[in-house]
Amino acid sequence: MASLTGRNNTTEIVSPAGNLEKLKVAVNYGADVVYFGGEQLNLRMKTGNFSHEDIHQGIRYAHSHNARVIFLLNSYLHEDQVDNARQYIKDLSEYNFDGIMVSDPGMIMLLRESGMDIPLHLSTQMSTLNHLSISFWQQMGIQRVVLAREVTLDEIKKIRDHTDADIETFIHGALCVSYSGRCLLSRYLSGRDANQGSCSHPCRWRYSLVEEKRPGNHMDIIEHANGTEILSSKDLCLIEKVPAFMQAGVNAFKIEGRMKSLYYTANTTRIYSHAVQTVHDGVDYNRWLGFWKNELDLISHRPYTDDLFNEFGDNAFTGLPYVKKVLFLGYRVTGEEPSQEVIIKVFNPIYKGETIDAIFPINGHEIIDGELIVENIWDDEKSVDMAQPGREYLIGFDRPVNPHAILRRRLQDNGSTT
């Protein structure tokens, strides 16, 4: 089977696209592949998702920038959903997807029935743990398998010795306390089925302890100042292990996070893309490791782990505070040349006179991130002191700003929040 590797003929970066805006940012920041779902039958039904017009625009934008698109049909089908799924697949037949991600064997049958000639990728939800399972799925027409998150690096090496299938593995993002993400807790506690894309994330809720005979006497379970997540896993971060996973034969690294921010999508994509390029170019990996780790720490996250099986080592559970060290402010929306006056779409307030950070796509091995001073803010040619969220402003800076700039403010206390 031919490998499906990306732009640089090496391990590719597969980035989340929660909506069309995030898709464009992911592509601009180095994604080889973007993955997204439509308005039905995917496992993130609470995110923005893509209308039919969004799908058209997303495919055009990705393909025009030499990136591929994977469409998600990865929810599990109940019997009363089969006819609707059949019709939805028919509606999708006009699109030039580069692959479709599935979980349910029934969905594979419907795609075969439709005659769509598109590569099929198997979701991590199917818990593929060994080469025999991969062989089975290849016989079912699967070209790429996203391995279960429970698969170790040593197991990947052994799997690669026995298969020529494309292997994709998660490299960064939220983990789930359930097995390969197949969770019933949300449905039990809130009536929202995680396996239908409607998870209410009860593992992140705050809990209290109640004694059986004293139902009104609630005792908080204090793990840190802002509460506790007694079921909550750490977040995955494999930046230190990228070379080892590439050497093991992984074809693609997947970043979790369709429901996370545009800033998260941009910064994780550019960091892992640069890391892969560094290995591919034979550049000293340790030269950049400190920069990458610092940038990933500047993304809102729970404490990181690179070991799903041994998150806490020999220590007991001590709580998982949410780390937030910067605030995403906005990004440059138009223009292909550096300019001191640029249009910024604002997500959090930007103030005249303040100093903020800007990050940019990484071209080659050149980092052009740096500080900017906000010198002027114009609202319909009127000078104002603050740019408000949800709008676009012309903002003047103390130096030229390159295309695709993303702006952030470092938080003073660098504290942990929930």
N, C-alpha and C positions, 0 to 999 in steps of 0.2 A: 504493500500500500504506500502510495506517495505521501511524503510528509506535507503537512499544511503550514509549514513555518512562514514567518512574516517578512517584513520589508528587508531585513538584513540577513535572511536565510539562517536565522538562529532562533532560539527560544523566544516566543512572542509574548507580548503583554495583552491580556484580555481585560478590558476595563468596563466598569458599570456605567450604564446610561439610563438614569432614572427618568429623564425626559429629553426632549430634543436639544435644549440648551446645554445639558450636561454631556450629551453625545458630542457636540461640536467642541467643547472644551477638552474632552478626553482625546479626541483625534488631534487637536492642536498641541496637546501636551505629550504626545508620543505613543498613543495606543495603536497597536497593530490590528486589534479586533475590538469592537464594542458589542455589548450584549444588552438587549432590551426586550420588553414585552409589549403586547398590545392591550386592548381593553378587556380581554378575556383570557382565561386559562393559563395564567402564569402565577408564580409564587410570591409576587409582590403586588397584590391588587390595590394596596393602599398608597402606592407611589403614583407619580404623575402618569406614567405609561404613555403609549403612543396612539394617537388617532391614526386613521388611514392616511391623512395628509401628512402627519408627522413622519410616518413610516417612509413615504415617498421622499420627503425632504432629507430624512436621516440617511437613507441609502445613497442618495445623490451626493450628499456632503462627504460621507465616509469614502465612497468610491473615488470621488474626485481628489481625495487626499491619500489614495493608496492604502486605505484601511478597509477591513472587511466587517460585515455585520452578521451577528448571530441572533436569530429571533427565538424567543422563549415560548414554548408550549409545554411547560414542565410541571403543570399541576396534575393531580391524580383525578381521573374521571370516575364520577359516580354514574350509575346506569342511566339516570334521567338526564345526564349531560351529553350523552353520546351523539344524539342527533344534532344538537346545537354545535358540538365540536366539529362534526362533519361539515356543516354549513360554513362555520368560521374558516375552516381549512380551505374550502372552496373560494371564499372571499379573499384569502391570502395568496391564491395561486398566481396573481398578476405580479407579485413582488419578486425582485431579483435578490433574494437573501443568499448569503454565502453558506449558511448552515441553519439548522433548526435544532434547538435543545429540547429533549424530551425526557420524561421520567417513566411515564406509564406505558407498558407494552401495547395497551389498547390504542394509544396515540400513534404509535409506530404503525399499527395496522391501518388506522384511518389515513395516515399520510401515504402509505403504500397504495391504498384504495384510490386515493385522489390522483395518483399518477405524477405527483410533484417529484421532480428529479433534483433533489437538493440534499447535500451531505447532512447526515444526522449525527448529533452529538448527544451523549448520554449524561444526564445530570448526576451530580454527586448524591442526589437523593436516593439513587438506586444502590448505594453502598457497595461499589465495586472494590473488592479487596485483594483479588488474585488474578493471575493470568488466565485461568480457566474460565472465570466469569467474563473476562474481556473477549476470549475466543467465542463464547456463546453469543455475546452481543454483536460481535463482528458478523456472525452468521445471520443475525437479524437485520443487518444492514447498517450498523453503527460504524462510523469512521473515526470518531474521537470519543474517548472516555474521560470524564472528569472523575478522578478517583475520590473515594470516600476520604473525608478529612482525617479519619482514623488511621490511614495508611502511613507507615513510617518511611523515612528515607531509605533505610536498609531494605525494606520491602519493595520500594520502587525500583531499586537496583535489580532485585531478583525478578520482578515482573518484567522489566525491560529485557532481560535475558531470554524471555520466553514469548515475546510478542513484538510485532511490527506496527501495532496500532498506535495512533497518536494519543499521547497521554497529556492530560491537563491536570494541574493541581493548584489548590488555593495557596496564595503566597501572603495575603494580608487581609485583615478585616475581622469582623465579629465572628465569634464561635458560638455554638449552641450547645446547651447541656444535654440535648437529646442525641440519639444516634443518627448521624448524617443528616441532621436537621428534621427528622421525622418526629414531630412533637405533637402530643395530644393535650398538653397542659392548657394551652390557649382555648381550645374548644371546650374543655371541661370547666374552666373558670369564667370564660366570657362568651362562649358560644361562637367564637370566631375560629375557624379551622385553619391552622397553619399550613396544612397540606392542600388547601384550596387558595392559598395566597393571602390569607387575612389574619395572620398572627398578631395578637395584641401584646406580645412580648411580656408575659407575666413573670418570666425569669428576671426581669429588670425592675419589677415592682418592689415597693417597700413593705416589709412584713413586720407583724408584732406577734408575740407569744401570748397565748391565752390558756389559762388553766381550765380543765374540763368542767369543774364545779363552780367556777367563777367567771362566767361568760362575759361579764362587763368589765373585767379587770385585765386590761391590755398592758403588756410590758414590751416596750420597744427593744428590739435586738440591735444594740448599738455596735457597729463595726467601724464607723468613722463619723465625722461630725455631721454629715448630711444624710445619714441613713445607712441602709445595708441592702445588698442584693444577695440573699443567701443561696440563690440558684445560679447566679450570673458567672459566666466564664470570663477569663481574660480575653483580650484581643490577640489575634494571630499576627506575628511580624517575623518574617523569615529573611530579612535583608542580609543577615550575616551568613545565611546558608545558600544564597542564590548560586554561587559557583558549584557547590556540591550537588544541588538539584539539577543544574544544567548537565553536569558530568554524569549524573545518573540516567540521563536520557529523557528528561521532561521536555515536551514540545511547547508547552504553553503555561504561563503563570497567570492565574486568575485573581483579580482583586474583587473582594466582596464590597457591596455598598451602594446598591441602586437607590436606597432611601437616604443616603448621606448627602452632604452638601457638595455644591459645585467645587468649592475649594478642596475638599477631601479628594474628589475625583481627580482634579488637576495635579495635586501635589503627590499623591501616591503613584499616579501614572508616570509622572516625569522621573520620580526617584527610581522606581523599579525598571523603567525603560533604560535609564542611564546605567543602572547596575548591570543589566544584561549586556548593553553595548560595551561596557568596560571589560567584561569577561571576553566578549567576542573579539575585541580589539587587542587583547593581551596586555592591557594597561594594569598597573599595580592596583589591585582591588582595595587594599587598606588605605591607599591615598585618599579615597573618597568616602570611606566607610563612616567616618566621624560626621561628615556633612550630611550623608543620607540619614543616619540615625537621629541627628538633631532635627532635620526637617520632618521626619516621621513623628517625632515627639511633639512637633508644633501642629499636629493634627489632633483634634479632639478624639480621645480614645480612653479605654480602660487600660490598666497596666498590661504591657505586652508579654506574650509568651512565644517561644519557638518550639514548644513541646506540648502537644495536646494531651499526652498521657500523664505528664508529671508537672502540672502547672505550678505546684506549690512546693516541690521538692520534699524535704523532710519536715516542712513546717505545716502547722494547721492552717485552716482557712482564716484569713485576716481581713476580709472585706476588699471590695474592688472600687475605690473611688474613681470617678470619671475625671480624667486629666484634660484641662482646657487652658492652653497657654497663649493662644492668639484668638482674635475675633476676625472673621471673614468680613471684609468691608464692601467689596465689589470688584468689577473687572472691566477692562477696556473692551467696548463692543464693536467699534468700527476703526477703519484705517489700517493700512499696511506699511506705514512708514513711521519712524520715531518722531514724536512731537511733544512739545511741552504742554500743549493744550489738547486734551483728548476727552471723548465722551465716555463717561463711566456709568454703568448700571450699578446702582447702590443697593446693598442688602442690609447694611447697618450704618448709622450716622457717620459722616465724615465731616471734620471741622476745619475751617480755615485756620491756617497757622500751625497745624499739628504735623508731627513727623510720623510717617507710617512706613511699613515695609511693602516692597513689590517683589513678586516672584515671576519667573518667566519659563517658557519651555527651554530645555537644555539641548543645544545644538552642538554635536560633537562632544567635546568635554569642556565647553566654555560656560561658566556660571556667571550670569549677569544680574542676579538678585541684588537688591540694595535698598537703601532708605530714600524716601522722597519727602519733600516738604510741600504741603498744600498751600500754594500762594494765593489762589483765587478760586471761587466757585460761582458759576453763573447759572441762573435760573431764568431762561428766556431773556437773556442779555442783561438781566438784573443781577448785580452782585449780592450774594448772600453769605452768611457766616456758617451755615450748615447744609449739607446735602442729606435729604431725608430718604429713608429706605423705600424701595418700591418704585423709584423713579430714575430717570437718566439726567445727568448734569454734564455740562462742559466744565472741566476742572483744569486749572493751570498749576503746574508743578515747577520746582526749581531746576529741573533738568529734563531732557527729552525722555519720553516713556515709549518703550518698544511695543509692537503689537502683542495682543493676547496677555497683557499684564493682569495679574490678579493681586489685589491689595488686601493687606491685613494689618491689624493693630496688635502689638504685643500687650498682653495683660500684665498689670503691675505686680499682682501677687503671685502669678504663676501657680495658683492654688488648684486644688481639686474640687470638683463640683459633682453633683449627681445629674 
